[in-house]
Amino acid sequence: MAAFRYLLASGLCALLLGLSGCIEPFEPEVKVQDTKALVVDGFINSNGRTTIRLSHTYDLESTAGPLTEDKAEVFIQGQGVGEEYRLREVKSGTYVSDSLVLDPTKKYRLFFRTRDVRLQLKGQYASSYETVKTSPPIDALTWKVVPRGLELYANTHDETGQSIYYRWDYTETWEFTSLAESIIQYVDHQMVKRTEDIYHCWQTVNSPSIRLTSTKRLAQDQVKEFPLIEFVEGDTRLRYKYSVLVRQYTMSAEEYQYWETLKKNTETIGSLFDPLPSQSLGNIRNLNKPTEPVLGYVGVGSMTQKRIFISYDELPRWQFTTGYESCGIPDTLLPLKGVPYQDVVDDRFASQSSQPIRKDYDSGYYLYSSKECVDCRERGTTVRPSFWQ
Amino acid sequence: MLQRLTLLILLLSLSVVSFAQQADSVRISGTFNRTPFPDFVKELEARTAYRFYFNPADVDSLSVTLQATGKPLAAVLEQALSGTALKFAIDADKHVFVTAGAPIETKLPDSFFQPENSGAIFAAEPDPEPQGNNRRQNISEQKLYEIGIDRGSDAGSKATLAGYVRDSKSGEPVIGASVFVEKPSIGTATDQFGFFSLTLPVGRYELKIRGIGIKNAKRQISLHSDGKLNIEVEEDIARLREVVIEAEKDRNVAGMQMGVEKLDIKTIRQVPTTFGETDILRVVLTLPGVKSVSEGTTGMNVRGGAADQNLILFNDATVYNPAHLFGFFSAFNPDIIKSVELFKSAIPAKYGGRLSSVLDITTRDGNKKKFAGAGGIGPLTSRLMLEGPILKDKSSFIISGRSSYSDWLLKQIPNKSYQESSAFFYDVNAHITHDFNSKNTLYLTGYSSSDKFRLASDTTYRYQNQNATLKFKHVFGNKLYGVFTGTYSHYAYDVASERNPSTSSRLTYGIDQTGGQLDFSYFPSSKHTIDFGASTLLYNISPGSLTPLGGESLMLPDVLPRERGLENALYISDKIDISNRFSVYAGVRFSLYAALGPRDIYRYLADASKSESTITDTISYASGKVMGTYQGPELRLSAKYAVTENSSVKVSYNQMRQYIHMLSNTASMSPTDIWKLSDPNVRPQLGDQYSIGYYRNYKRNTVETSVEVYYKNMRDFVDYKSGATLLLNHHIETDVVNAKGVAYGMEMMLKKLSGKLNGWVSYTYSRSLVQVNNATTGDLVNGGKFYPSNFDKPHDFMLVSNYRFSRRFSASFNMNYSTGRPITLPLAKYQVGNTVRVYYSARNAYRVPDYFRTDFSLNIEGNHKVKKAAHGSWTLGVYNLTGRRNPFSVYFKSENGQIKGYKLAIFGTPIPTITYNFKF
C-alpha cells in the first residue's frame, strides 16, 4: 500500500518534473554527538567464558565496520561482596574472561571504564544487576518438509519452570559449488592447470533475525517445534549438505522486551509511511552521565547449543537453485579477426576479473565467466570446517 | 442608501394613489443604444417630470438598448430593466424608485399609523391551521404581516413566531441565518432545515434576516399570538452582484458558538487547488487548528487530534474514507454541497463518538421551482449535476456524478510500470426532498463512491463508500419539532495480488454502520432553546480476510472473526439567554457502548505488556452476547458574554468519548486503514477540552477577528508498538498501546468575507504531545516522556484571499507556511551479534523541512445575462507558485551497505491548471 502510494506520488511528480526532479537526497541536520553511542554486545556467561565486544555506532553511509572501543577495563561484578572478574582484551574492542562458574543465587553486572588514547578516564559504565538465568539444554533440533519447503524447529523444556523467555541465534554453514568447475588458471600469460579447488566451498552466515518465544501462557515451560529457520523448496543451502549451530539463551522479562523491540525495529528503515520505529536502548548506563545513550543489553546466564546436519539425500527430489542463476552460462572466448588468439586471451584474463574455466571440447576456445561466478571463495571458503561430517 | 431611500418614501408619499394611470399619461419616444443606465435616466428626467431614485451600485454595469415610440413610461422601464434583477416602482408624486430585488411598495402598510396593540381596529387574521396555500411568502419587505389572533392581550404577554427561511429561487432552506429583532434584542438562527422559532413579547417589530449567501431581508410583523411566517430570501450571487452588508449581527461576536468554522460552497470555490478541482477537505485544511500530516493527504488533524478523531458526516451518515486517489482528492462532489461546518470545540451534545471534531457536510436541496444543472471539466475529472422539482414547490431532486479520467495521466509517464497501471474513481450523489405539508417533510440521500487502482498489472486496490440517509421531520407546533434520522454507512476495500499464481490472494476489509436517531428541538420561551434526543448505532466489521485467488494459489485462507458493537446515546441541552449580554449553553450526552459477540476474546496478564506470550485465557462469547461495556457522561458547556456590542468573550468545556479506532500503519490516512471497535482489550478514547476565546468585529461587522486558546487532554488513544502488524492480526491488542495526549494552542484569525477584497489570515501556535508510559505493563516510548505527535506542527500561517476586480474577474491568492512534521530518523548503524542494526533517534525527535506554498488563480465569469442557456466560468490557476519542493515523503534506503535518505516532492514545481465550470 505504502509502496503504491509512493509510486503514485512519484508518478505524478515524474509527469510534472521528470523523475530526476522529484527525488532529492535528504540529509537531515543531526548533531554529530547525537549519532554517537557506545555499543555493548555480549552476555555474562555464568558457566564458561564471557565475550564482550565494545564498539561505537557508525555513520549510516559508511561501508566499513564500526570503530571498536579498546583499552577499556572490563569487569564482571557480583552484587554485594567484592566479587569481581576482569576481562582481558584479546583483540581491539573484544574482551574475554576466564572460564567462570557464577553463583546462580546471586546477581551480576558488567562494569567497565573506558579510556582515551592517553589512558585518561572517559567514562564509567555498568549494566543493571541481573539474576543468573541458566538455559536448559536444547532437547532437539527437528525439521519437516512442508508445502513451502522445509522448516527447522527448536525444542526445549525446563522442568523447573524458570526459563520462560527464550532466545536463539544460530550460525548456518552449507556446502556449495560455483557456476562451473575451473580446471585451468591464467598465470603469467600462460594457461596452466589449476591446483586449488575453487569450485567447492562452504559458506557461513550468522542469523540475521532475532528469534524469540515465551512459554508464559503455557501450562508447562516447554517449547515444542518453534520455527527457527525456513527454507523454500529447492533452497541453495540444502543443495549438498547443510549444518546449523543453534545457541539458546534464557532471559528475564525485561531483556525479552528489549529483544522484542529490537526485532520489530529491524524490519523497516523508516519513512513517512512506514510504522514508526523507536529507540531501543538497553540496561547499560554511564554512571556519571545517566542520559548518555548506551546500546545493548547484557544479561547473565548460560548458553546451550546444538548442531544439526541436513543432507540432500534426506530430502525429496527437489530442483535446487545454485545461487549462480544470474551468471547465465559460461561465455566462449572467441578469436578476433586479425588478432592473435593469445592477445585476445591476455586481454581478457590479465585483470583477473574474468576467470577461465576450461577449453571448449569442440571449438578449442576457452570458456570463461566472471570471477564472482567461477571462484566460490568470493562467497565462502574452501577450508573444510572442522566440525564438518 | 436603500434605508435612507425608504425613509424618503415614507416622508414624501403620505398621499399615495395608484401609479398606473399617472404613468400612462406620459408617453416616451426615443432610441437608446448601449446607453449607460444613469445617462438613460438623465435623458428621461430631461424629457418628463419624473424623478428617479436608485442605488448607483445596483446599476453600474447596466446599459440600455431600446427603441420606443409613444410608449408609456412603465412599459419603457419594463423593457429597459428586463433581464436584470432590478425592479421599479412609480408613485403619485412622479418619483421612480429603481431597486434591486423586490420593488418598493409605494403603498404604506394599512396599519402604518395605527398605534401598537390598539386592539379592535386590526382586522385580525387568524392562523389556526396554516396550510400550504396560506403560507405567507410574499417577499415584500414593507408589507405588514399580522401574526396570530389579536385578542387584545396585555403588552407584556409573549408569543412564538416560527417558520422557515427559504431561498426564493430554488425553495432550498437557508441554514444558519440569523432571524432577529433589534428592540428588544432577541434573535435566533435557522437550523439545518431553515426552521426558526422566536418568542417575543407581542407587538410590532421589524424582523431582520441575515445570513451567509443570502441578501439581507426584513419583514414588518405585528405579533398578536403564536403564528407562522415563512420567509423567502434571495440568494446573494456574490459573483454577480456585490451586497452592501449593513449592521450584520453576525455570529462571530453575537453567536453562542465557539471553535466553529462554517464555509459555504462559494467560499470553497474561490480557493485554488491542485488540479483545479474544488475540494472541500482541502479548504477545511486551510482553517486554523486543522492540519494534515503531509501534502496530498486528506487526513485531518484537528487541534492536535489524530485523523480518526474526526466525525465526518455527509447528511448525517458517517463517512469512513473521505478521499479519492489515495488522498489527492476529497470524495465529495462540490456541486451538491451546500455548506461545511467544522466544530473544533463547544461541540453540541447532539454529536458524539469522536474525540476531536465534527465535520458536518450538508448537501443542497434540489431546486423546487425549475430544472437546473451545473458541471465542470477539469484536467483529471469531469462532473455533472442536475436538479429540479418532482412536484413543483413540494418535492425536488438533486443528482450529481463525478468521474475521473486519470488513466491517461499514468499512460503519459515514460515508465512501463506506470503505463501498465490504472487509476479510476467516481462518486454519485442523489438527494430527494418532499414536503408532505407544512408539518411533515421527508429527506432521502444516497451516496456512493468507488476507487480502483491497478499497479503494474498485478495488484488491484479497490475501495468503496456507500451511504444512505433517510430523514423525516415533523413539526409538532411552533415550539417543538422532531426529526427521525436513519443512516447507513458502508466502507470496504479489497486488495487483489496476482503477481505470482501460487501466492495470488485477495485481502478484504469491510465496515457496516446502521444508525437511528431521534432529535427534538423545543423552544419553550425566548430564553431557552432545548435540544434533546437519542441515538443508536450498530457497527458490524469484518476486520480482514485473506483468501486464495485463482486455482493455482497455495495461500491458506485467513479470516478474522467479525466484530460487532452497539453505541447508544441520550442527550439534552439547553441554550439559555440569561440577559442580552450573557448566554449559557449546557448539555450532557450519555453514551453506552457494548461490544457484542460472537467472538473469542483473549485475556492477558494484568501486569505485563500484552503479547502473544502473555495470553492467559480465551473466552468465547455467543452471538449477541455482551463482551464488555463502556459508558459515561459527556459534558458540553459553554458561555458567552458580550463585552460590548462589537466584542465578546466565550468559554467552553467539552467531554468526548470514542469507541471506534482507526489503526493505520502509515502516518497519514490511507485506504487500507482498519477501523477497530473497542472491546474488553481496547478501551474507548476519552478527551476533554477547555477553550476560551475573544471575538471582536470591526468596520460595521465586516471584519471579524478572533483569538481562541485551548487545552486538551486525551486518554487511551491508540498508539503502536514499534513495527506493529495491523493487517490480519488476530490479536491486534498486542501491537497497540494506550497513549495519553496533551494538545494546546492559540488560534488567531482575521476574516473579511465581504467587499472587493475578502478572505482570511490566520496564525496558529499549537503543540500536540503524546506519552506512552505504562509502568505496570512496561510499555514505554521515549522512556515514558512526552514526545511530539506525528502532526505536531507548532507554527502555522495561512492566508486565503480573493480580490474581485469586477463582476466577471476575480483573483485568488493563497499562502501557507507551517513547521515541518516530526520524524524519527535513523542516526547511525551499529553491530550486535554479528548483524548490523540501525540506531534510531527518539521517536519524532526530528522534523522534516518546513512547508511553504503559494497558489494563485483567476476566475473568469461569462457574461451575466440572466436569461441564457448556460452560465460558464473559467478557472485558471497555478498551484505552488514558487515551486518549492515541499517534502511529500522522506524515506531511507539501504544501498550497498549504506543507508541514505531521500526526499520526494510531488508538487515540486508550479502546476498550471484550467477548469471550465458551467451552470444552467
Interface residues (C-beta under 8 A of the other chain):
Chain A: M1 A2 F4 R5 Y6 L7 L8 A9 S10 G11 L12 C13 A14 L15 L16 L17 L19 G21 C22 I23 E24 P25 F26 E27 P28 V30 D34 T35 K36 A37 V39 D41 R53 S55 H56 T57 Y58 D59 L60 E61 S62 T63 G65 P66 P147 R148 Y165 D169 N206 S207 P208 T213 S214 T215 K216 R217 A253 E254 Q257 E260 T261 L262 K263 K264 N265 T266 E267 T268 I269 G270 S271 L272 F273 D274 P275 L276 P277 S278 Q279 S280 L295 G296
Chain B: V293 S294 G296 L325 F326 G327 F328 L409 L410 Q412 I413 P414 N415 S417 Y418 S421 A423 F453 L455 T459 Y461 V495 L554 L605 A608 S609 S611 E612 S613 T614 I615 T616 N665 T666 A667 S668 S670 P671 T672 Y720 K721 S722 G723 A724 G778 V781 N782 N790 I823 T824 L825 P826 L827 A828 K829 Y830 Q831 V832 G833 N834 T835 R837 V838 Y839 Y840 S841 A842 R843 N844 Y846 V848 R885 P887 F888 S889 V890 Y891 F892 K893 S894 N896 G897 Q898 I899 K900 G901 Y902 K903 L904 A905 I906 F907 G908 T909 I911
